[in-house]
Amino acid sequence: MGKVDISSIIQKDREERKNGVFKGVFLDYLEILKQNPDISMLAHQRMYNLITNPGVEVIKTDENPRLRRIYGNDVVKKYKFFEDDFFGIDKTIMKLVRYFHSAAMAGEESRQVLYLVGPVGSGKSSLMEALKKALEMSSPVYALKGCPIREEPLHLIPKHLRKQFEEILNVKIEGDLCPICRYRLKNEFNGEYEKFPVETVGFSIRSRKGIGVVPPVDPNNQDTSVLIGSVDISKIDMYPEDDPRVLSLNGAFNVGNRGIVEFIEVFKNETEYLHTMITATQEKSVPSPGKGSMIYFDGIILAHSNEAEWNKFKSDHTNEAILDRIVKIEIPYCLELGEETKIYEKILKKSRFKAHIAPHTIEIASMFAILTRLAPSAKVDPMTKLKIYNGEEIVEKGMARKIDIFELREEAAREGMTGISTRFIMKSIDTALSESEHDCINPISVMETLVKAVKELAISDDDKSRYLAFIQDNIRKEYNKILEKEITKAFIHGYREQAESLFNNYLDHAEAYVNKTKIKDRNTGEELEPDERFLRSIEEQIGITDSAAKGFRADVTAYMFFVLRNGGKLDFNSYEPLKEAIEKKLTASVRELSRVVTMAKVRDQEQSEKYNAMVEEMKNYGYCDHCCNVILKYAANNLWKD
């Protein structure tokens, strides 16, 4: 059965490819073009279509409280083309697509270099790879057969007839024949361009078909032939020096015609080497080797480098001509915790590691990455800032005023351009996985690995101390809170009814307090004043002060009415701050018992049953026997200390 399936797949693909191959003459091509004018589209339009055709989702932030907290009222677009590989850089991707949209409309961007700048490991190269792979997977284009730069067949049409042809075909004709095809048209086809053969050609990174790559070149060994090709010395004896047949058009701009030319670490090259960019952008032409004429170029010029090179290059005023032809897009590190974890999960899925990863392990590593990237703020501590950037609902302790994410961003315009890279975190996770004796890693082992890795980093002592403090202080404290909540949740799994009862009581009393009414006792029917002492016993659990209590009760009541009006269902989980307060209230009452359960060496039957029930519940959260044992021992030593 398997053989039949594989064979049929191969056969089907072969048939489809055969059907997709076109071989004919220019007149045949014009007939196809008449039916579908889009097949002659230019490179930027092709790329824009490849990005947008899979689908675009416009996020309505007013329907998503978390995204509204992050983006405010901004329009956010998510492109399906990028969704599986790029996380936490939606705004950056929107700028990238905006460039291609403008260039596709033949705006000024179509004559500009797209330049990505950012710290190491921020995703510059990955974005470039995604664009190149999209081109590689795209439909073939029609080109003049035998043309070294795979040019558009419409270049055959003489200038004096172009306006007429444009009206008939409903296309815009741009560009001129390359010297080699011009020679062939005159000498092989006697100027009868309608007979010039046309074929379909695909794109390939490895075969340098439509995708040219320029790595940085040693300044002492710079040769423009890498960019524009060369004169074939072996043919100099056979043909005159200005004969097109001596040209080898195999430079990056030649092979990247109708596709992409990528400059890796672009500003590591000498400026003179980059001058070809100037004509390639504004005039859409590049010099031919030797004494030949300029050659038309239709392609996307992509460039990227780290910020140090960019700053050095732009500080030299003699580079104005190139700077004026650059659209710069900054690619910062991800600053959203939820999105950062997706990056590592994606990379781990592609690896061969099979070890078990305990809950919160990737989250803790991601926290460290983001804390190093955030600028210090006088308004909030680093962990609170991390949570705000993650779209979490944060209220300043003891105050009803919410912290404005936009104020925090204004404080630090360069945020996300420094800090620990994704690669560093991934190497630390890999190390923890490799060193694991039980095929299981957990937040504690990852924190230990991160500490060792930071100590070996070649950075300033101040940065090293700051990074270590993040792990040993901020993150450890945060993890202890997460762990305490999780163990308690597992422990009080059977206390659900008690939680619901506290929740409903709080709502009844808060509503009566806000509306200045009385409460009817459910058992006796007696009308009572709202119990402020009871309300405060819940509110104090999350640091709500006396002065802020009134506002908090009003917020809770308003939120509950909003849920009910919209047909929602009220339960213990409905309002996160109140849920947290009730959990803490329950925790306080079971803390001693929880301490006994995690620490007691000799347990009685009842304690053993409760302990086993807690372990089983933790396994439901994703723990295995090994990490559950490690985590509970850690909890016994670090939580609930007298």
Secondary structure per residue as TSV (DSSP state, phi and psi in degrees):
chain	resnum	aa	ss	phi	psi
A	1	M	-	360.0	-45.1
A	2	G	H	-59.2	-43.3
A	3	K	H	-62.3	-41.2
A	4	V	H	-62.3	-45.1
A	5	D	H	-60.5	-47.9
A	6	I	H	-64.1	-44.6
A	7	S	H	-60.3	-42.9
A	8	S	H	-68.3	-34.1
A	9	I	H	-63.1	-46.3
A	10	I	H	-61.1	-45.1
A	11	Q	H	-63.2	-44.3
A	12	K	H	-62.5	-44.2
A	13	D	H	-62.1	-41.6
A	14	R	H	-62.8	-41.4
A	15	E	H	-64.5	-43.7
A	16	E	H	-62.9	-40.1
A	17	R	H	-68.1	-38.3
A	18	K	H	-63.3	-41.9
A	19	N	H	-68.2	-27.7
A	20	G	H	-82.2	-9.5
A	21	V	-	-84.8	130.9
A	22	F	-	-118.2	133.9
A	23	K	E	-138.5	118.9
A	24	G	E	-163.8	-160.3
A	25	V	E	-113.6	175.3
A	26	F	H	-57.2	-37.5
A	27	L	H	-62.8	-40.1
A	28	D	H	-61.9	-40.7
A	29	Y	H	-62.2	-41.5
A	30	L	H	-61.8	-35.4
A	31	E	H	-64.6	-41.4
A	32	I	H	-66.5	-41.2
A	33	L	H	-63.2	-35.8
A	34	K	H	-60.5	-38.9
A	35	Q	H	-74.7	-33.9
A	36	N	-	-141.1	85.8
A	37	P	G	-61.0	-20.7
A	38	D	G	-65.8	-17.3
A	39	I	G	-69.2	-12.4
A	40	S	G	-99.5	14.9
A	41	M	-	-59.9	153.3
A	42	L	-	-82.4	171.7
A	43	A	H	-59.7	-44.7
A	44	H	H	-65.1	-39.0
A	45	Q	H	-63.4	-41.3
A	46	R	H	-61.4	-44.5
A	47	M	H	-67.0	-41.2
A	48	Y	H	-60.5	-41.4
A	49	N	H	-65.0	-40.4
A	50	L	H	-62.1	-36.1
A	51	I	H	-75.1	-42.1
A	52	T	H	-89.3	-23.6
A	53	N	T	-59.9	-37.3
A	54	P	T	-62.8	-20.5
A	55	G	-	129.3	148.0
A	56	V	E	-128.5	128.6
A	57	E	E	-107.8	121.6
A	58	V	E	-91.2	116.0
A	59	I	E	-80.8	125.9
A	60	K	-	-91.6	100.2
A	61	T	G	-66.3	-24.3
A	62	D	G	-69.5	-15.0
A	63	E	G	-99.3	-4.3
A	64	N	-	-131.4	99.6
A	65	P	H	-55.0	-39.8
A	66	R	H	-63.6	-48.1
A	67	L	H	-68.3	-30.1
A	68	R	H	-66.1	-36.3
A	69	R	H	-67.0	-31.6
A	70	I	H	-83.3	-45.3
A	71	Y	H	-106.8	-7.7
A	72	G	T	65.4	-132.7
A	73	N	T	-97.3	10.3
A	74	D	-	-63.2	148.1
A	75	V	-	-81.0	126.2
A	76	V	E	-115.9	126.1
A	77	K	E	-112.4	134.0
A	78	K	E	-113.7	126.1
A	79	Y	E	-99.2	123.0
A	80	K	T	-59.0	-30.1
A	81	F	T	-53.7	-36.0
A	82	F	T	-101.6	-9.0
A	83	E	T	-64.6	-28.0
A	84	D	T	-85.9	-12.8
A	85	D	T	-123.4	-15.5
A	86	F	-	-127.9	130.6
A	87	F	-	-132.8	140.7
A	88	G	S	75.9	9.2
A	89	I	-	-127.4	38.6
A	90	D	H	-57.8	-42.3
A	91	K	H	-63.9	-38.7
A	92	T	H	-65.7	-43.3
A	93	I	H	-64.4	-36.2
A	94	M	H	-62.1	-38.5
A	95	K	H	-65.0	-40.3
A	96	L	H	-61.6	-46.9
A	97	V	H	-68.5	-34.6
A	98	R	H	-60.4	-39.1
A	99	Y	H	-60.1	-49.3
A	100	F	H	-66.7	-33.7
A	101	H	H	-64.1	-48.1
A	102	S	H	-63.3	-42.7
A	103	A	H	-65.3	-35.7
A	104	A	H	-65.0	-29.1
A	105	M	T	-85.2	11.1
A	106	A	T	62.7	31.8
A	107	G	-	-76.4	-175.2
A	108	E	G	-59.0	-31.3
A	109	E	G	-60.8	-24.8
A	110	S	G	-67.7	-13.0
A	111	R	G	-116.6	32.4
A	112	Q	S	-131.7	154.1
A	113	V	E	-83.1	132.3
A	114	L	E	-87.8	115.6
A	115	Y	E	-118.2	121.8
A	116	L	E	-103.9	129.5
A	117	V	E	-129.9	142.4
A	118	G	-	177.2	173.9
A	119	P	S	-69.4	166.7
A	120	V	T	-61.3	138.6
A	121	G	T	74.4	17.7
A	122	S	S	-87.3	-11.1
A	123	G	S	114.5	10.7
A	124	K	H	-60.3	-54.3
A	125	S	H	-63.9	-36.5
A	126	S	H	-64.8	-38.6
A	127	L	H	-64.0	-42.8
A	128	M	H	-60.7	-44.2
A	129	E	H	-61.9	-39.6
A	130	A	H	-61.7	-41.6
A	131	L	H	-67.9	-40.6
A	132	K	H	-67.5	-40.3
A	133	K	H	-67.4	-35.6
A	134	A	H	-61.3	-41.4
A	135	L	H	-65.9	-39.9
A	136	E	H	-62.8	-33.9
A	137	M	H	-88.3	-4.3
A	138	S	S	-78.6	170.1
A	139	S	-	-65.1	150.6
A	140	P	-	-63.9	162.1
A	141	V	E	-112.0	158.8
A	142	Y	E	-86.2	133.5
A	143	A	E	-144.2	160.4
A	144	L	E	-68.9	128.0
A	145	K	T	-63.7	130.6
A	146	G	T	84.3	-1.0
A	147	C	-	-74.4	127.5
A	148	P	T	-66.6	-22.1
A	149	I	T	-109.8	14.4
A	150	R	-	50.0	51.9
A	151	E	-	-81.1	161.9
A	152	E	-	-63.5	126.9
A	153	P	G	-59.2	-25.3
A	154	L	G	-61.7	-16.1
A	155	H	G	-63.6	-17.2
A	156	L	G	-68.0	-26.9
A	157	I	S	-69.9	126.2
A	158	P	-	-61.3	152.6
A	159	K	H	-56.7	-41.3
A	160	H	H	-69.7	-15.1
A	161	L	H	-103.8	-5.2
A	162	R	H	-62.3	-43.1
A	163	K	H	-58.4	-42.8
A	164	Q	H	-62.0	-47.4
A	165	F	H	-64.9	-37.8
A	166	E	H	-59.7	-40.9
A	167	E	H	-69.2	-40.5
A	168	I	H	-67.7	-44.0
A	169	L	H	-91.5	-11.6
A	170	N	T	59.5	46.4
A	171	V	-	-133.5	167.4
A	172	K	-	-110.3	123.9
A	173	I	-	-98.1	122.8
A	174	E	-	-133.7	136.7
A	175	G	-	108.9	165.8
A	176	D	-	-129.3	160.3
A	177	L	-	-63.9	145.1
A	178	C	-	-73.4	159.7
A	179	P	H	-56.5	-35.2
A	180	I	H	-70.6	-43.8
A	181	C	H	-70.4	-31.8
A	182	R	H	-65.2	-41.5
A	183	Y	H	-63.7	-44.0
A	184	R	H	-65.2	-40.3
A	185	L	H	-59.0	-42.5
A	186	K	H	-74.9	-42.8
A	187	N	H	-94.9	-30.0
A	188	E	T	-93.4	-34.2
A	189	F	S	-117.7	11.0
A	190	N	T	49.9	35.6
A	191	G	T	78.8	-2.1
A	192	E	-	-82.7	82.4
A	193	Y	G	-65.4	-23.5
A	194	E	G	-64.2	-18.3
A	195	K	G	-95.9	-2.3
A	196	F	S	-66.6	129.7
A	197	P	E	-69.7	144.4
A	198	V	E	-126.4	144.7
A	199	E	E	-141.5	166.6
A	200	T	E	-96.0	139.1
A	201	V	E	-132.8	142.1
A	202	G	-	-95.2	-175.0
A	203	F	-	-112.0	143.5
A	204	S	B	-151.2	130.5
A	205	I	T	-70.5	-50.2
A	206	R	T	-66.2	-39.4
A	207	S	T	-86.4	2.9
A	208	R	T	54.2	50.2
A	209	K	B	-110.3	103.2
A	210	G	S	78.1	-0.1
A	211	I	E	-136.8	108.8
A	212	G	E	-108.0	137.4
A	213	V	E	-123.0	130.6
A	214	V	E	-116.8	103.2
A	215	P	-	-76.6	163.4
A	216	P	-	-61.9	141.1
A	217	V	-	-111.5	142.5
A	218	D	-	-58.1	124.9
A	219	P	G	-52.7	-30.8
A	220	N	G	-81.0	-6.6
A	221	N	G	-132.3	31.1
A	222	Q	-	-77.9	130.7
A	223	D	-	-136.4	119.9
A	224	T	T	-67.0	-9.8
A	225	S	H	-61.4	-26.1
A	226	V	H	-60.4	-30.8
A	227	L	H	-94.0	-41.9
A	228	I	H	-121.0	6.7
A	229	G	-	87.0	-170.5
A	230	S	E	-148.6	176.1
A	231	V	E	-92.8	129.6
A	232	D	-	-77.1	104.2
A	233	I	G	-59.6	-32.4
A	234	S	G	-65.4	-17.5
A	235	K	G	-102.1	-3.9
A	236	I	T	-61.0	-36.8
A	237	D	T	-69.8	-25.3
A	238	M	T	-88.0	-33.6
A	239	Y	S	-129.4	158.9
A	240	P	-	-62.9	160.9
A	241	E	T	-62.3	-32.0
A	242	D	T	-96.1	10.9
A	243	D	-	-77.6	128.3
A	244	P	G	-58.3	-21.9
A	245	R	G	-69.6	-11.5
A	246	V	G	-88.0	-4.3
A	247	L	E	-82.7	136.4
A	248	S	E	-111.8	96.5
A	249	L	-	-87.5	75.1
A	250	N	-	-126.0	20.2
A	251	G	S	-75.4	170.5
A	252	A	H	-59.8	-39.5
A	253	F	H	-70.1	-29.4
A	254	N	H	-71.1	-50.4
A	255	V	H	-72.1	-26.2
A	256	G	T	-86.7	1.7
A	257	N	T	-59.0	134.0
A	258	R	T	74.5	3.5
A	259	G	S	-136.6	-117.2
A	260	I	E	-132.0	140.1
A	261	V	E	-118.4	118.9
A	262	E	E	-107.3	128.4
A	263	F	E	-104.6	111.4
A	264	I	E	-84.3	132.6
A	265	E	T	44.8	56.2
A	266	V	G	-54.3	-40.1
A	267	F	G	-87.7	10.2
A	268	K	G	-80.4	-12.4
A	269	N	S	-84.5	156.3
A	270	E	-	-68.7	148.2
A	271	T	G	-58.8	-41.2
A	272	E	G	-57.4	-33.2
A	273	Y	G	-67.2	-26.5
A	274	L	G	-91.7	0.6
A	275	H	T	-62.6	-24.3
A	276	T	H	-58.5	-28.7
A	277	M	H	-58.4	-34.9
A	278	I	H	-61.2	-51.4
A	279	T	I	-74.4	-31.9
A	280	A	I	-63.2	-30.5
A	281	T	I	-85.8	-66.3
A	282	Q	I	-69.8	-43.4
A	283	E	I	-96.9	-5.5
A	284	K	S	51.0	45.5
A	285	S	E	-152.7	153.7
A	286	V	E	-127.8	154.3
A	287	P	-	-65.9	149.3
A	288	S	-	-93.1	156.2
A	289	P	S	-64.6	157.8
A	290	G	T	68.0	-134.7
A	291	K	T	-108.8	18.9
A	292	G	-	-73.8	172.3
A	293	S	-	-79.2	170.2
A	294	M	-	-64.1	149.6
A	295	I	E	-115.7	129.7
A	296	Y	E	-62.3	140.2
A	297	F	-	-132.1	124.0
A	298	D	-	-121.2	102.0
A	299	G	-	-163.1	165.5
A	300	I	E	-93.7	124.0
A	301	I	E	-99.7	114.1
A	302	L	E	-107.9	137.0
A	303	A	E	-139.6	152.0
A	304	H	E	-152.5	154.0
A	305	S	E	-164.6	175.0
A	306	N	-	-84.5	165.3
A	307	E	H	-65.5	-33.7
A	308	A	H	-58.7	-44.5
A	309	E	H	-64.9	-40.6
A	310	W	H	-61.4	-46.9
A	311	N	H	-61.5	-40.0
A	312	K	H	-65.8	-43.4
A	313	F	H	-66.8	-45.5
A	314	K	H	-74.3	-20.1
A	315	S	T	-73.4	-15.6
A	316	D	-	-92.3	110.3
A	317	H	G	-64.9	-17.9
A	318	T	G	-72.0	-8.3
A	319	N	G	-93.2	13.9
A	320	E	H	-54.5	-41.0
A	321	A	H	-59.9	-41.5
A	322	I	H	-75.7	-41.8
A	323	L	H	-57.6	-34.7
A	324	D	T	-70.6	-13.6
A	325	R	T	-109.3	22.5
A	326	I	E	-118.4	132.2
A	327	V	E	-102.8	110.9
A	328	K	E	-94.7	128.7
A	329	I	E	-124.7	123.6
A	330	E	E	-82.0	134.0
A	331	I	-	-110.8	92.7
A	332	P	-	-81.3	169.5
A	333	Y	-	-68.9	156.5
A	334	C	-	-67.1	138.1
A	335	L	-	-118.2	7.9
A	336	E	-	-103.8	121.5
A	337	L	H	-57.3	-47.3
A	338	G	H	-59.9	-37.5
A	339	E	H	-77.8	-35.2
A	340	E	H	-62.2	-40.4
A	341	T	H	-63.0	-34.1
A	342	K	H	-64.0	-32.5
A	343	I	H	-61.9	-47.7
A	344	Y	H	-71.0	-36.2
A	345	E	H	-62.8	-40.0
A	346	K	H	-62.8	-47.0
A	347	I	H	-64.7	-41.3
A	348	L	H	-64.9	-35.4
A	349	K	H	-62.4	-32.5
A	350	K	H	-82.3	-14.0
A	351	S	S	-85.2	176.2
A	352	R	-	-101.2	6.8
A	353	F	-	-65.4	131.7
A	354	K	-	-114.4	3.6
A	355	A	-	-65.4	154.4
A	356	H	E	-77.1	138.3
A	357	I	E	-115.8	117.1
A	358	A	-	-66.0	152.4
A	359	P	T	-53.0	144.6
A	360	H	T	75.6	-2.0
A	361	T	H	-64.2	-51.9
A	362	I	H	-67.3	-35.8
A	363	E	H	-61.6	-43.5
A	364	I	H	-65.1	-42.8
A	365	A	H	-63.0	-40.4
A	366	S	H	-65.8	-37.8
A	367	M	H	-57.6	-45.5
A	368	F	H	-61.3	-46.3
A	369	A	H	-55.4	-47.8
A	370	I	H	-71.3	-39.9
A	371	L	H	-57.6	-37.1
A	372	T	H	-70.7	-20.5
A	373	R	H	-92.7	-16.6
A	374	L	S	-83.8	140.4
A	375	A	-	-79.6	143.0
A	376	P	-	-61.9	146.4
A	377	S	-	-130.4	142.8
A	378	A	S	-77.5	-14.4
A	379	K	S	-87.6	-31.5
A	380	V	S	-144.0	159.3
A	381	D	-	-78.9	161.4
A	382	P	H	-55.9	-42.5
A	383	M	H	-67.7	-37.8
A	384	T	H	-64.9	-41.2
A	385	K	H	-61.7	-42.0
A	386	L	H	-57.5	-42.9
A	387	K	H	-69.0	-38.5
A	388	I	H	-63.6	-43.4
A	389	Y	H	-66.2	-21.1
A	390	N	T	-87.3	2.0
A	391	G	T	81.8	16.3
A	392	E	-	-80.1	150.3
A	393	E	-	-76.9	113.0
A	394	I	-	-122.8	131.1
A	395	V	B	-117.5	131.4
A	396	E	-	-56.4	139.0
A	397	K	T	-55.8	125.7
A	398	G	T	77.1	4.7
A	399	M	-	-133.3	151.9
A	400	A	-	-88.2	-8.7
A	401	R	-	-74.5	129.8
A	402	K	B	-86.1	147.2
A	403	I	-	-83.9	132.1
A	404	D	-	-84.8	118.8
A	405	I	H	-62.9	-32.3
A	406	F	H	-71.6	-32.4
A	407	E	H	-64.0	-42.3
A	408	L	H	-64.1	-38.8
A	409	R	H	-68.7	-37.0
A	410	E	H	-64.3	-31.2
A	411	E	H	-63.4	-28.9
A	412	A	-	-138.3	82.3
A	413	A	T	-66.7	-27.0
A	414	R	T	-94.6	10.6
A	415	E	T	-60.3	138.4
A	416	G	T	95.3	-7.3
A	417	M	S	-97.1	-0.3
A	418	T	S	-136.4	171.8
A	419	G	S	116.1	-168.1
A	420	I	-	-81.2	138.5
A	421	S	-	-84.9	162.6
A	422	T	H	-59.0	-38.0
A	423	R	H	-62.7	-40.4
A	424	F	H	-60.7	-45.8
A	425	I	H	-64.3	-42.6
A	426	M	H	-64.6	-38.0
A	427	K	H	-64.6	-37.5
A	428	S	H	-66.9	-41.0
A	429	I	H	-63.9	-42.8
A	430	D	H	-59.9	-42.1
A	431	T	H	-61.8	-46.0
A	432	A	H	-60.6	-40.3
A	433	L	H	-66.1	-42.9
A	434	S	H	-66.8	-35.8
A	435	E	H	-87.2	-6.1
A	436	S	-	-68.8	127.1
A	437	E	S	-86.6	-17.9
A	438	H	S	-113.6	18.3
A	439	D	S	51.8	43.2
A	440	C	E	-156.5	129.6
A	441	I	E	-119.2	155.8
A	442	N	-	-142.1	171.5
A	443	P	H	-55.7	-34.2
A	444	I	H	-68.0	-45.2
A	445	S	H	-66.7	-35.8
A	446	V	H	-69.1	-38.7
A	447	M	H	-61.9	-41.0
A	448	E	H	-63.2	-42.7
A	449	T	H	-64.4	-41.0
A	450	L	H	-63.0	-40.2
A	451	V	H	-60.1	-47.6
A	452	K	H	-60.9	-43.9
A	453	A	H	-65.4	-39.6
A	454	V	H	-65.1	-40.1
A	455	K	H	-62.1	-26.7
A	456	E	T	-91.3	-4.4
A	457	L	-	-68.4	142.2
A	458	A	-	-89.8	72.8
A	459	I	S	-131.6	172.4
A	460	S	-	-64.9	156.2
A	461	D	H	-62.1	-35.7
A	462	D	H	-62.8	-46.9
A	463	D	H	-63.6	-40.7
A	464	K	H	-61.3	-44.7
A	465	S	H	-63.4	-40.8
A	466	R	H	-64.5	-43.9
A	467	Y	H	-64.8	-43.0
A	468	L	H	-64.5	-36.5
A	469	A	H	-64.3	-37.0
A	470	F	I	-57.7	-45.5
A	471	I	I	-72.2	-50.1
A	472	Q	I	-79.6	-18.5
A	473	D	I	-115.0	-74.6
A	474	N	I	-56.9	-52.0
A	475	I	I	-71.8	-41.1
A	476	R	H	-61.5	-42.4
A	477	K	H	-63.2	-43.2
A	478	E	H	-64.5	-42.3
A	479	Y	H	-63.8	-39.9
A	480	N	H	-59.3	-39.5
A	481	K	H	-65.0	-45.9
A	482	I	H	-60.3	-45.8
A	483	L	H	-66.0	-43.4
A	484	E	H	-59.5	-43.4
A	485	K	H	-64.0	-41.2
A	486	E	H	-69.8	-44.7
A	487	I	H	-64.2	-43.3
A	488	T	H	-62.2	-41.3
A	489	K	H	-61.9	-42.6
A	490	A	H	-65.2	-38.8
A	491	F	H	-70.2	-40.8
A	492	I	G	-95.7	23.1
A	493	H	G	-53.8	-35.3
A	494	G	G	-81.7	-0.4
A	495	Y	G	-97.8	17.3
A	496	R	H	-55.2	-44.6
A	497	E	H	-61.8	-39.3
A	498	Q	H	-64.0	-40.2
A	499	A	H	-63.2	-45.8
A	500	E	H	-61.7	-39.1
A	501	S	H	-64.6	-45.8
A	502	L	H	-61.1	-41.0
A	503	F	H	-61.7	-50.9
A	504	N	H	-64.0	-39.9
A	505	N	H	-61.6	-44.5
A	506	Y	H	-60.9	-44.6
A	507	L	H	-59.7	-46.5
A	508	D	H	-59.2	-46.9
A	509	H	H	-70.7	-39.8
A	510	A	H	-65.7	-41.8
A	511	E	H	-64.0	-43.6
A	512	A	H	-63.8	-39.9
A	513	Y	H	-63.6	-47.5
A	514	V	H	-65.3	-42.4
A	515	N	H	-88.6	2.6
A	516	K	T	54.7	46.3
A	517	T	-	-119.3	179.4
A	518	K	-	-105.5	165.1
A	519	I	E	-108.2	139.2
A	520	K	E	-93.4	121.6
A	521	D	-	-63.3	126.4
A	522	R	T	-67.9	-23.0
A	523	N	T	-91.9	-47.4
A	524	T	T	-99.0	-16.7
A	525	G	-	80.0	-0.2
A	526	E	-	-71.9	141.1
A	527	E	E	-87.5	125.7
A	528	L	E	-125.9	156.7
A	529	E	-	-71.8	148.0
A	530	P	-	-60.1	138.0
A	531	D	-	-84.2	97.3
A	532	E	H	-68.1	-32.3
A	533	R	H	-63.2	-42.1
A	534	F	H	-63.0	-44.8
A	535	L	H	-59.7	-44.7
A	536	R	H	-66.0	-32.9
A	537	S	H	-63.8	-27.5
A	538	I	H	-84.0	-48.1
A	539	E	H	-63.0	-35.9
A	540	E	G	-61.8	-23.6
A	541	Q	G	-62.6	-28.2
A	542	I	G	-115.7	24.7
A	543	G	T	75.3	21.2
A	544	I	-	-76.9	122.3
A	545	T	-	-80.0	169.9
A	546	D	H	-56.2	-43.1
A	547	S	H	-69.5	-27.3
A	548	A	H	-92.1	-10.0
A	549	A	H	-61.2	-43.0
A	550	K	H	-59.0	-46.1
A	551	G	H	-63.8	-39.9
A	552	F	H	-63.8	-43.7
A	553	R	H	-63.2	-40.3
A	554	A	H	-64.2	-41.0
A	555	D	H	-62.0	-45.5
A	556	V	H	-61.7	-47.5
A	557	T	H	-62.9	-45.7
A	558	A	H	-61.7	-41.4
A	559	Y	H	-64.0	-41.9
A	560	M	H	-65.4	-40.7
A	561	F	H	-62.7	-38.6
A	562	F	H	-61.1	-44.7
A	563	V	H	-61.6	-46.3
A	564	L	H	-65.6	-40.5
A	565	R	H	-61.9	-33.3
A	566	N	T	-91.5	16.9
A	567	G	T	75.1	16.0
A	568	G	-	-80.3	171.1
A	569	K	-	-112.7	132.8
A	570	L	-	-88.8	129.2
A	571	D	-	-153.2	-177.7
A	572	F	T	-53.3	-29.8
A	573	N	T	-89.1	-1.4
A	574	S	S	-63.1	-42.7
A	575	Y	S	-122.7	109.3
A	576	E	H	-54.2	-48.0
A	577	P	H	-60.4	-38.6
A	578	L	H	-70.8	-38.5
A	579	K	H	-59.9	-44.4
A	580	E	H	-63.0	-41.4
A	581	A	H	-63.8	-42.0
A	582	I	H	-67.8	-40.0
A	583	E	H	-60.7	-42.5
A	584	K	H	-66.4	-37.0
A	585	K	H	-62.6	-44.8
A	586	L	H	-65.7	-40.2
A	587	T	H	-59.2	-44.2
A	588	A	H	-57.5	-36.8
A	589	S	H	-79.1	-23.0
A	590	V	H	-110.2	4.3
A	591	R	H	-57.5	-44.5
A	592	E	H	-62.4	-43.7
A	593	L	H	-64.8	-40.7
A	594	S	H	-61.7	-39.6
A	595	R	H	-62.9	-42.8
A	596	V	H	-63.8	-42.5
A	597	V	H	-64.9	-38.9
A	598	T	H	-80.9	-22.7
A	599	M	H	-107.9	-25.5
A	600	A	-	-60.2	127.1
A	601	K	S	-79.6	-35.8
A	602	V	S	-116.3	114.9
A	603	R	-	-106.0	144.5
A	604	D	-	-79.3	176.6
A	605	Q	H	-60.6	-42.5
A	606	E	H	-65.1	-42.9
A	607	Q	H	-64.4	-40.5
A	608	S	H	-61.8	-42.1
A	609	E	H	-61.9	-45.2
A	610	K	H	-64.6	-41.3
A	611	Y	H	-62.6	-46.6
A	612	N	H	-63.7	-38.3
A	613	A	H	-64.2	-38.9
A	614	M	H	-65.1	-43.6
A	615	V	H	-61.5	-44.1
A	616	E	H	-61.1	-40.5
A	617	E	H	-67.2	-38.1
A	618	M	H	-66.1	-33.5
A	619	K	H	-64.5	-33.3
A	620	N	H	-65.0	-26.2
A	621	Y	T	-79.6	-11.1
A	622	G	T	118.6	6.6
A	623	Y	-	-83.4	152.0
A	624	C	-	-104.5	175.0
A	625	D	H	-57.0	-43.0
A	626	H	H	-65.5	-54.3
A	627	C	H	-70.0	-27.6
A	628	C	H	-63.7	-43.7
A	629	N	H	-63.3	-45.0
A	630	V	H	-62.6	-45.5
A	631	I	H	-64.6	-43.2
A	632	L	H	-68.6	-34.4
A	633	K	H	-66.3	-41.9
A	634	Y	H	-61.1	-44.1
A	635	A	H	-61.1	-42.5
A	636	A	H	-60.2	-35.0
A	637	N	H	-87.9	-20.1
A	638	N	H	-119.7	-18.6
A	639	L	S	-110.0	159.2
A	640	W	S	56.8	31.7
A	641	K	-	-73.4	140.9
A	642	D	-	-71.9	360.0
